[in-house]
């Protein structure tokens, strides 16, 4: 894709300001002029890149039956998401209504409109349009019928289908490709900053797309090694150096991806205080197990019921272990993660013809059992 002309210009004009100050605050002036801000930024960046449609609040209220409770899909830190149908096109969409009182909500709105108008990839959610009527801030996305990855991994009702191994590797590889596009194709690179299972949405056939770009940051350029920020991502997914210093790099995203990959493999949450002492933090629980291949099988999600390839499990855990290294320079580039996971996704596991691991602990190596 082309470079972020609009982002580059704003950085030059705000060179003496702190990074988060480059995004408009939620003053009354900003609220009243948000629509103008979006249009100006679009003009600065080249109108040919801005494909998002402008909606009126009335249109989106009609689409969601006045934001009725039975249209509510979910609620996050920045607002509620509703399922709606646009009267003009009869298209089913997801509509996020941002919290009108939230400072970060206004910042997120502008960042998300710009990012998703400029970034296009099969593994990034498509922004259809936005609304900036008065103090209302709404974003309109393509509707992802299968919800989020989190919906399919954690707290499942008894009647919900469990993700099989092949689907898990497909989702992991697709999410990594979306992140690779942000890191390697965007110029300057984009640091996603809030990668987690609830931000990976699933379309038909469990096709994954990254969503929620309100916390995204333009990455370091030239001889800079990092960007600094006061706003943290989600606890449990933040890289240790980012949490301690506020210094953000592309490798911070790689760490977060490693946590997500661990969740996909183990079925455990990044943070789960309902588990036994020492098992609350997923990465802290996994690190000692990474050191002993004989314990790898203990890390497989018990809901898989042994239906996974032992070699594939080893390889997937090896990728996750590299991604969650404490030292950023020890973590792989996301392009290398994509290569590894694309290979794993191509190796289809068939429980009818391939061995089923006998128990949760399973064999320590293919063909042998633990003593």
N, C-alpha and C positions, 0 to 999 in steps of 0.2 A: 504494500500500500504506500501511498505518498506520505511525506513527512507531515508532522503536526504543525502546520504553519501557525495556526492560532495559538497553540500552546507555546511554541517557541517565541512568539512575539510577546506573550504575557510574561514569560520568564525574563526576557530582556528588560522589559519595563519595570519589573519588580525585583531587580537584582539585589537590592539592599534590604529586601523584606525576607522574613522567615518563610520557609516553604509553604506552610499551611495558610499564610496570609495572602498567597497568590490567588486563592479562591475567595470569591466575594463572601462577606459575612452576612448574617441574617438581620441587618438593620432594617428599619422600616423602608428606607430608600431602596435597599436591595430587593425587599419583598415586592414593592410596587413596580419595580423596573425589571423583574426577573425575565419577563418575556423579551424585553429589549436586549438584556444581557445575552440571552441565548441567540437572538437574531444577529447581534453584533459579532459574537464569537463565530457564528456560522459564516458571516461575511468575511471576517478576517482569515478564516481557515479555507475559504474557497467554497462558495455555495454549492458547487457541483458535488461536494462530498457529503453534504447534509441532506439525508434522504428522509429524516423523521418528519411526520405529518403533525400539524398543530391542531389540537382538538379543543372544543369549548367544554367547559365544565358540564353544561347541560347534556351534551352528547354522551359524555362518559357516565353521568348519572343515569341517563336512560338505558345505557348499555348494561348497567349493573342493577337495574330496577331500584334506583335510589340507594345503592350500596346496601342491599338487603343482606341480612345475616346469612341466609342460605346460599348466597353467592360468595361468601368469604372462603378463600383458599388457605390463608395463613396470615400470621402476624409476626413481624420482625422488629428490630431495633429502630427502624426508621418509619414504619407505618404498616398499613394493612394491604393485602393483595386480594383482589376480587376477580372472579371469573365473570366475563361479560361478553355481549355480542353486539358488534357495531351495526347500527341500523343502516348506515350508508352502504356497507359492503357485505353484511350478513356474516362477517368473519368473527370467529370465537377468539377472544384475546384474554390476556391477564393484565389487570389494571392495578398498579401500585399507587395508593394514596399516601403521600408522605405526611408525617406529623407536622402540622402547621406551626407548632410552637418550638420545634427543634432546630437549633443552630446547625447541627451537622446535617439535618435533613435538607436544608436549603443548599448547603455545599454539595451534598451528594447528588441533588437534582441536576445541577449544572454539569458536574463532572460526568454523570452517567449519560446525559444527553449528548455531550461532546464525544465521549469515548465511544459509545455504541454507534454514533453517526459516522465515526471515522474508521472504526474497526469492524471488519466483516470476515467471518470464517464459519465453516460448518459446525464448529464446536464452541461458538459464542452465541448467546441468545440474541435474537433479532429484535431491535427496538423499532416499533411501528410508529410511535409518535409520543407527544407529550402535551400537557395542558398547564398553562401558567396564568389562569384567570384570577385576578385579584390576589388573595393570599393562598389560593389553592395550588398545590403542586402534585401533578399526577404523571405517571409514566405508563405507556401502553406497550406491552410486549406480545410476541407470539405466544400462544398458549401451549404449554408443555403438558400433555395429558397424563403422564405417569408421575407427576410431582417431582419431588427431590430425591436424591440418592439417600438422604437421611431417612425418608419415609420407607425405604425398602431394606434398610439395614438394622434400624433400632426400634425397640418397643413395638414389634410387629403383633397385630392381632392374630389369633389362631388360624383364621381363614385366609390370611394374606400369603400369596405365593412368595417363597424364599428365592433370592437370587442364586442361580447356579454359578459354578466356577467360570464357565465360558462367558456368561453375561458380566460377571465382575471384572474379568480381564478386559472385555470390550469397553466397559465404562471407564476403567482406569486409563486405558490407552487413549480414548477419546478426550478425556479431561486433560491429559498430558499434552495432547496436540493443541488444544485450545490455549493452554498456557505457553506452549512453544511459539504460537503465533504472536502472543503479546510480547514475549522476550526477544524473539529473533526476526520477526517480520515488521513490527512497528518501528518507526524511526522518528524520535528516539524511542527506546524500548519502554514498555509499560510494566510496572510492578503491580500485580493484581492486589496483593496485600490482604485479602480476606478469603482465601481459598479454604473451604470447608464443605462437608457433605451437604449441608442445607443450601449451598449456593451452586451445586451441580444439579441441574434440572434434566429430566429425562423425557424424550419424545417417543414416538412410536418405535418399537423395536429396541427400546432402551438406549436410544441414541443420546449421548450426553452433551450438554451445553453449559458453559460457565455463565453465571448470571450475577447481577448485583455488583456494579462497577463503581459505586459511590465512593469507595475508599481507595480506588486505584490512583497511583502516582506515576508521573513520568520518571523514568529511571535516570541514573547518572550518565552524563555525556562528557566527552573530552577526557581530561585526565582525572576527573572525579571518580572516586571509588564507591560513593554511596550518596543517598539523599537522607535528610533528617526530617523527622515528623514527631509531633506531639500526640498524634492519635494512634492508638494501638488497634490491632486487629482483634480476633477472637481468642480468648484464653484457651490454652491447650493446643492451639495451632501456631502460635507465634514462635519464631526462631529465637533461641536464647539471647543472641547478641542484639536482636531487635528489641526484645523486651527490656534488656538491661540498659541500652544506650540510645534507643530511638533511631539508630542508624539502619537504614533500609537498603537492601541490595536485591538483585535478581535471585540470589541464593536464599534469601528469606522466603520467597515463594516456593523454592524447591523443598525447603524444610516442611512447609505447610502441606505440600503435596505428599511428602513422605508420611505425614500423620494420616492423611486421607487414605493413602494406599494401605496403611496398617489397619484402618477401620474396615476397609473393603475385605481384607484377608481374614481378619480376626472376628469381625462382627462386634467388636467392642467400641465404646465411645471414647473420644479423645480425653474427656474428663468424665469420670463416673464415680461419684461419691458413695454410691450404693454398694460398691464392691469392697472386698476385704482391704485392710490396711496394706499399703504397699502396691495396690493395684488401681488406685484412683486415677493416676496419670498413665495413659496408654504407653507413651514413649518410655517412661521410667520403668514400667513393667516389662516392656519388650527388650530393653537394652541387655540385661543379663542373659536372656534367652538367645539373643543373637550370637552369643559367644560359644554356643554348644549346638551343633547341628542335630544332635540326638533329641533336642527339645523343640526343634522347629515344628514338628507335627502337633505339639501341644498348643500351638498358636493358631491353628486353623479354626475357623468358625465352626462350632459344633452343629450349627444348623445345616452345614454342608453334608453332614452325616457320612463323612468319608468319601464323598463324591468329588474328588479332585486328584490331579496328577501330582505325585510326590515330587518329581523333578520340577514341575511348574511352581509348586509351593515354595521350594527352596529358592528358585530364581526370583520369584516375586518378593520374598522376604529379603533377599540380598539387595534388591533395588531399594526397598523401603529403608533398610539399614543404612545404606549409603546416603539417602536423602536426609535422614535425621541425624547425621553426624553433628556433633557440637560445634566443630570448627567449620565456618562457611566454605573455606577453600578446599575442604575435603569432600564437599558435596558435588555430585555430578552436574553437568549442564542439563537443562531440561531436554535438549535435543537428544542426548544420550539415553535419557529415561524413556523418551518416545520410542527410540529404536528398540530398546529391550522389551517394553510392554507391547509394542506392535507385534513383535515376534511371539510373545506369550499368548496374545489374543488370537494369533493365527494357528496356534497348536490346539485344536479342538479336543476336548476331553469327552469321551463317550463311555458312560458307565456300563453300557451293555457289553463292550468289548475290552475295556481297560479295568485294571484292578481297583476295587473299592477299599480304601483304608479301613482296617478292621475296627478301629475305635477312635475316640477323640485324640488319644496319644499316638495311635497308629504306629507303623514301622519307623525305625530310626533312619533307615536307608532303604531305597527300593529293593524289595525282595527279602528283607530281613526284619525281624521284630526285636523290640527292645527287651532286655532281660528283666 
